Amino acid sequence: LSTATSSLSMFKFNIVAWNVNVIRSQTKRVKIMDYVSKLKADILLLQETHLLQSEEKSLSDSNYSIIFSSCYNSRQRGVSILVHKRIPFTLNIQMKERSLQRPDLHWSYEVWTFSS
């Protein structure tokens, strides 16, 4: 688990990156999301989620929107990017190469690009 604060222009973000080492159980997902809420994370970067495509939406709750989630197969374990719903943004997902996606977050006059 690592946290960082980024203050670009007029926005200040609390960013949390966490290798969650499998969050397929509902109990573990709830515990993680409760803890993240206590950290007041604006942007959440989860690694090693091991989620199946049918389970991706289970990370969404009343506070966070999933903007990107990758789940491939049992050897490629998956990442998810969530943004707190209080953060105003627009999302642009571009296809890069064959199946790689590159999400761009836009707020104010800035663009953040996430690559996986």
C-alpha atoms as an extended CHARMM CRD file, in Angstrom:
* protein
*
       116  EXT
         1         1  LEU       CA              0.0000000000        0.0000000000        0.0000000000  PROA      1               0.0000000000
         2         2  SER       CA              1.3850000000        3.3880000000       -0.9190000000  PROA      2               0.0000000000
         3         3  THR       CA             -0.1850000000        6.7920000000       -0.8460000000  PROA      3               0.0000000000
         4         4  ALA       CA              0.8020000000       10.0640000000       -2.4450000000  PROA      4               0.0000000000
         5         5  THR       CA             -0.6640000000       13.4940000000       -2.6680000000  PROA      5               0.0000000000
         6         6  SER       CA             -0.4860000000       15.3120000000       -5.9610000000  PROA      6               0.0000000000
         7         7  SER       CA             -1.4290000000       18.9440000000       -6.2560000000  PROA      7               0.0000000000
         8         8  LEU       CA             -1.6130000000       19.9940000000       -9.8490000000  PROA      8               0.0000000000
         9         9  SER       CA             -3.0480000000       23.4010000000      -10.6640000000  PROA      9               0.0000000000
        10        10  MET       CA             -6.0830000000       23.9450000000       -8.4590000000  PROA      10              0.0000000000
        11        11  PHE       CA             -6.7900000000       20.3000000000       -7.5810000000  PROA      11              0.0000000000
        12        12  LYS       CA             -5.1580000000       18.2810000000       -4.8310000000  PROA      12              0.0000000000
        13        13  PHE       CA             -5.4740000000       14.4950000000       -5.0730000000  PROA      13              0.0000000000
        14        14  ASN       CA             -4.8500000000       11.7360000000       -2.5890000000  PROA      14              0.0000000000
        15        15  ILE       CA             -3.6730000000        8.7640000000       -4.6760000000  PROA      15              0.0000000000
        16        16  VAL       CA             -3.5400000000        5.2540000000       -3.2060000000  PROA      16              0.0000000000
        17        17  ALA       CA             -1.7440000000        2.3790000000       -4.9630000000  PROA      17              0.0000000000
        18        18  TRP       CA             -2.2290000000       -1.0810000000       -3.4980000000  PROA      18              0.0000000000
        19        19  ASN       CA             -1.2480000000       -4.6160000000       -4.4800000000  PROA      19              0.0000000000
        20        20  VAL       CA             -4.3860000000       -6.2720000000       -3.1270000000  PROA      20              0.0000000000
        21        21  ASN       CA             -3.2650000000       -9.8360000000       -3.9180000000  PROA      21              0.0000000000
        22        22  VAL       CA             -6.6590000000      -11.1900000000       -5.0460000000  PROA      22              0.0000000000
        23        23  ILE       CA             -9.9580000000       -9.5160000000       -4.1980000000  PROA      23              0.0000000000
        24        24  ARG       CA            -12.4000000000      -12.0570000000       -5.5070000000  PROA      24              0.0000000000
        25        25  SER       CA            -14.1920000000      -12.5250000000       -2.1900000000  PROA      25              0.0000000000
        26        26  GLN       CA            -16.9130000000      -10.0140000000       -1.3780000000  PROA      26              0.0000000000
        27        27  THR       CA            -15.7120000000       -9.8270000000        2.2330000000  PROA      27              0.0000000000
        28        28  LYS       CA            -12.2030000000       -8.7800000000        1.2040000000  PROA      28              0.0000000000
        29        29  ARG       CA            -13.5410000000       -6.2270000000       -1.3040000000  PROA      29              0.0000000000
        30        30  VAL       CA            -15.7010000000       -4.6220000000        1.3820000000  PROA      30              0.0000000000
        31        31  LYS       CA            -12.7730000000       -4.4630000000        3.8380000000  PROA      31              0.0000000000
        32        32  ILE       CA            -10.5080000000       -2.9000000000        1.2150000000  PROA      32              0.0000000000
        33        33  MET       CA            -13.0760000000       -0.3120000000        0.1640000000  PROA      33              0.0000000000
        34        34  ASP       CA            -13.8180000000        0.5670000000        3.8120000000  PROA      34              0.0000000000
        35        35  TYR       CA            -10.1150000000        1.0770000000        4.4760000000  PROA      35              0.0000000000
        36        36  VAL       CA             -9.6630000000        3.1540000000        1.3200000000  PROA      36              0.0000000000
        37        37  SER       CA            -12.5660000000        5.3650000000        2.3900000000  PROA      37              0.0000000000
        38        38  LYS       CA            -10.8040000000        6.0060000000        5.7030000000  PROA      38              0.0000000000
        39        39  LEU       CA             -7.6960000000        7.0470000000        3.7520000000  PROA      39              0.0000000000
        40        40  LYS       CA             -9.8630000000        9.5110000000        1.8090000000  PROA      40              0.0000000000
        41        41  ALA       CA             -8.4310000000        8.2970000000       -1.4990000000  PROA      41              0.0000000000
        42        42  ASP       CA             -9.4100000000       10.3180000000       -4.5520000000  PROA      42              0.0000000000
        43        43  ILE       CA             -7.7620000000        7.9800000000       -7.0440000000  PROA      43              0.0000000000
        44        44  LEU       CA             -7.2790000000        4.2920000000       -6.3030000000  PROA      44              0.0000000000
        45        45  LEU       CA             -4.8570000000        2.1090000000       -8.2610000000  PROA      45              0.0000000000
        46        46  LEU       CA             -5.2860000000       -1.5980000000       -7.5190000000  PROA      46              0.0000000000
        47        47  GLN       CA             -2.8880000000       -4.2730000000       -8.7370000000  PROA      47              0.0000000000
        48        48  GLU       CA             -3.1810000000       -8.0740000000       -8.7210000000  PROA      48              0.0000000000
        49        49  THR       CA             -6.9710000000       -7.9820000000       -8.4880000000  PROA      49              0.0000000000
        50        50  HSD       CA             -7.4440000000      -11.4340000000      -10.0900000000  PROA      50              0.0000000000
        51        51  LEU       CA            -11.0120000000      -10.4280000000      -10.9670000000  PROA      51              0.0000000000
        52        52  LEU       CA            -12.9470000000      -12.1150000000      -13.7070000000  PROA      52              0.0000000000
        53        53  GLN       CA            -14.6670000000       -9.8420000000      -16.1940000000  PROA      53              0.0000000000
        54        54  SER       CA            -18.0160000000      -10.6660000000      -14.6010000000  PROA      54              0.0000000000
        55        55  GLU       CA            -16.6810000000       -9.4770000000      -11.2160000000  PROA      55              0.0000000000
        56        56  GLU       CA            -15.2180000000       -6.1210000000      -12.2900000000  PROA      56              0.0000000000
        57        57  LYS       CA            -18.3100000000       -4.0860000000      -11.4320000000  PROA      57              0.0000000000
        58        58  SER       CA            -18.2500000000       -5.4240000000       -7.8790000000  PROA      58              0.0000000000
        59        59  LEU       CA            -15.5800000000       -2.8180000000       -7.0540000000  PROA      59              0.0000000000
        60        60  SER       CA            -17.9670000000        0.0340000000       -7.7490000000  PROA      60              0.0000000000
        61        61  ASP       CA            -19.7420000000        1.4180000000       -4.7470000000  PROA      61              0.0000000000
        62        62  SER       CA            -21.5310000000        4.6010000000       -3.8070000000  PROA      62              0.0000000000
        63        63  ASN       CA            -18.2210000000        6.4660000000       -3.5000000000  PROA      63              0.0000000000
        64        64  TYR       CA            -16.0790000000        5.2520000000       -6.4130000000  PROA      64              0.0000000000
        65        65  SER       CA            -16.4500000000        4.7920000000      -10.1450000000  PROA      65              0.0000000000
        66        66  ILE       CA            -14.3690000000        2.2480000000      -12.0020000000  PROA      66              0.0000000000
        67        67  ILE       CA            -12.6990000000        3.9780000000      -14.8950000000  PROA      67              0.0000000000
        68        68  PHE       CA            -10.4950000000        1.1170000000      -15.9880000000  PROA      68              0.0000000000
        69        69  SER       CA            -10.1610000000       -2.5400000000      -15.1750000000  PROA      69              0.0000000000
        70        70  SER       CA             -8.2070000000       -5.2140000000      -16.9540000000  PROA      70              0.0000000000
        71        71  CYS       CA             -8.7350000000       -8.8880000000      -16.4780000000  PROA      71              0.0000000000
        72        72  TYR       CA             -7.1180000000      -11.2480000000      -18.8850000000  PROA      72              0.0000000000
        73        73  ASN       CA             -6.5380000000      -14.7620000000      -17.6690000000  PROA      73              0.0000000000
        74        74  SER       CA             -5.0810000000      -16.5530000000      -14.6670000000  PROA      74              0.0000000000
        75        75  ARG       CA             -1.5170000000      -15.6240000000      -15.6620000000  PROA      75              0.0000000000
        76        76  GLN       CA             -2.2150000000      -11.9370000000      -16.1780000000  PROA      76              0.0000000000
        77        77  ARG       CA             -3.7110000000      -10.8790000000      -12.9310000000  PROA      77              0.0000000000
        78        78  GLY       CA             -5.3750000000       -7.5400000000      -13.5870000000  PROA      78              0.0000000000
        79        79  VAL       CA             -5.4100000000       -3.9310000000      -12.4510000000  PROA      79              0.0000000000
        80        80  SER       CA             -8.2100000000       -1.4990000000      -11.6560000000  PROA      80              0.0000000000
        81        81  ILE       CA             -8.3120000000        2.2850000000      -11.5080000000  PROA      81              0.0000000000
        82        82  LEU       CA            -11.0940000000        3.9040000000       -9.4890000000  PROA      82              0.0000000000
        83        83  VAL       CA            -11.8880000000        7.5910000000       -9.0360000000  PROA      83              0.0000000000
        84        84  HSD       CA            -13.9260000000        9.0340000000       -6.1920000000  PROA      84              0.0000000000
        85        85  LYS       CA            -17.2660000000       10.3420000000       -7.4160000000  PROA      85              0.0000000000
        86        86  ARG       CA            -16.6090000000       13.7850000000       -5.8970000000  PROA      86              0.0000000000
        87        87  ILE       CA            -13.8320000000       14.3260000000       -8.4820000000  PROA      87              0.0000000000
        88        88  PRO       CA            -15.1910000000       15.9390000000      -11.6680000000  PROA      88              0.0000000000
        89        89  PHE       CA            -13.5740000000       14.3190000000      -14.6870000000  PROA      89              0.0000000000
        90        90  THR       CA            -14.1930000000       12.9980000000      -18.1490000000  PROA      90              0.0000000000
        91        91  LEU       CA            -12.7350000000        9.7550000000      -19.3870000000  PROA      91              0.0000000000
        92        92  ASN       CA            -11.3080000000        8.8890000000      -22.7670000000  PROA      92              0.0000000000
        93        93  ILE       CA            -10.1830000000        5.3040000000      -23.3880000000  PROA      93              0.0000000000
        94        94  GLN       CA             -8.0560000000        4.7160000000      -26.4450000000  PROA      94              0.0000000000
        95        95  MET       CA             -7.1980000000        1.4020000000      -27.9930000000  PROA      95              0.0000000000
        96        96  LYS       CA             -3.4650000000        1.0630000000      -28.3590000000  PROA      96              0.0000000000
        97        97  GLU       CA             -1.9300000000       -1.7400000000      -30.3410000000  PROA      97              0.0000000000
        98        98  ARG       CA             -4.2990000000       -4.6870000000      -30.5180000000  PROA      98              0.0000000000
        99        99  SER       CA             -5.9270000000       -5.0680000000      -27.1390000000  PROA      99              0.0000000000
       100       100  LEU       CA             -4.1420000000       -2.6390000000      -24.8450000000  PROA      100             0.0000000000
       101       101  GLN       CA             -6.2550000000        0.1780000000      -23.5170000000  PROA      101             0.0000000000
       102       102  ARG       CA             -4.9540000000        3.5240000000      -22.3380000000  PROA      102             0.0000000000
       103       103  PRO       CA             -7.3030000000        5.5100000000      -20.1240000000  PROA      103             0.0000000000
       104       104  ASP       CA             -6.9140000000        9.2980000000      -20.0560000000  PROA      104             0.0000000000
       105       105  LEU       CA             -8.5390000000       11.3430000000      -17.2880000000  PROA      105             0.0000000000
       106       106  HSD       CA             -9.3870000000       14.9450000000      -18.0950000000  PROA      106             0.0000000000
       107       107  TRP       CA            -10.0700000000       17.6270000000      -15.4930000000  PROA      107             0.0000000000
       108       108  SER       CA             -9.6200000000       21.3350000000      -15.5800000000  PROA      108             0.0000000000
       109       109  TYR       CA             -7.0120000000       21.8590000000      -18.2990000000  PROA      109             0.0000000000
       110       110  GLU       CA             -5.0060000000       18.7510000000      -17.5490000000  PROA      110             0.0000000000
       111       111  VAL       CA             -4.8640000000       15.2050000000      -18.8520000000  PROA      111             0.0000000000
       112       112  TRP       CA             -3.4560000000       12.2560000000      -16.9200000000  PROA      112             0.0000000000
       113       113  THR       CA             -2.6480000000        9.1360000000      -18.8920000000  PROA      113             0.0000000000
       114       114  PHE       CA             -2.5160000000        5.7350000000      -17.1960000000  PROA      114             0.0000000000
       115       115  SER       CA             -0.7240000000        2.8870000000      -18.9250000000  PROA      115             0.0000000000
       116       116  SER       CA             -0.8570000000       -0.7180000000      -17.8970000000  PROA      116             0.0000000000
